[in-house]
Amino acid sequence: MSLLIAGLALAAILSGGLRDAVLSHPRLATAATVFSGVFVQALPFLALGVVISGLVATFVTADRLTRWLPRRQSAAVVIGGFGGAALPGCECGSVPVARRLFGDGTTGAAALAFMLSAPAINPVVLVATVVAFPGHPEMAAARCVASLLTAVVMGLAWARWGQGSWITCRPPKLHADNASRGMVFAEAARHDFVQAGGYLVVGAAAAAVLHVLVPAWVYEHLAGQLLLGIVTMALLAVLLSLCSEADAFVAASLSLLPLVPRLVFLVVGPAVDLKLFAMQAGMFGRAFALRFAPATFVAATAIAAGVGLVAFGSAA
């Protein structure tokens, strides 16, 4: 926080010189405009998601969620997938919650379905997607359907082939058992804001760089090669590791690409990326992450591409 305040103060002092330096270089001015547009559009949804995530961590306990799930595993997986819509927050928060559910008696398949669906189909993310794609409201519906199908498919896959021996790590405790509700809220909100805010800056910067440094013919080539565009955007989602509350604005900024590759970007990112792989390895175990992450990548890419082709048709 001290570094953030110092950085903001320094930027305010040097704002005049920085503005003149940016405006004197057209490409840099374009990059700054794209960065500011993506960041400013996404920031309100990030703030809303952080507040709601803190409230959920304060008032919704893992034991309470466990009692709501049915005993039948397939039904629990579906409920776990849909349950993600009720818990807004970034994927950084869904992993520890899923790990606590996994260890408290809830079927592992339902916990994993929740982990994949929560950052992708919650209201904050879907509203952000609608705002980011004003000309294509069907993008939010397609994202919801594809992400939910991915979560359910991977939950059922774990129920069929998963092995408990792959889970080798225990979840960490973020606060004391007797911590006040105010402390729990503050810690959860602080964690999500620091994590998601940093990834938002990285994502906005990546969108600005892609606009300035990548020539237009690259996007035109990807637009003409649907399969190549799908694979490229899926890999980009893994590498950029964006927050799900901000990735829609980054995808919307890549307006030269077709809708299907951008949908793949929005579905793959919240399900599997570099930071999620590291978190899963730390909270579930390396043996789990090495099996679950690649399988999730393949399932999310294929399902998102299929849903996109059906949803967008000729506009794909």
Secondary structure, DSSP 4 states (H G I P E B T S, - for coil): -HHHHHHHHHHHHTHHHHHHHHHTSHHHHHHHHHHHHHHHHHHHHHHHHHHHHHHHHHH--HHHHHHHS-SSHHHHHHHHHHHGGGS---HHHHHHHHHHHHHTTS-HHHHHHHHHHHHHHSHHHHHHHHHH-TT-THHHHHHHHHHHHHHHHHHHHHHHH--GGG---PPPPSS-TT--HHHHHHHHHHHHHHHHHHHHHHHHHHHHHHHHHS-HHHHHHHHH-HHHHHHHHHHHHHHH---TTTHHHHHHH-TTS-HHHHHHHHHHHHHS-HHHHHHHHHHT-HHHHHHHHHHHHHHHHHHHHHHHHHHHGGG-
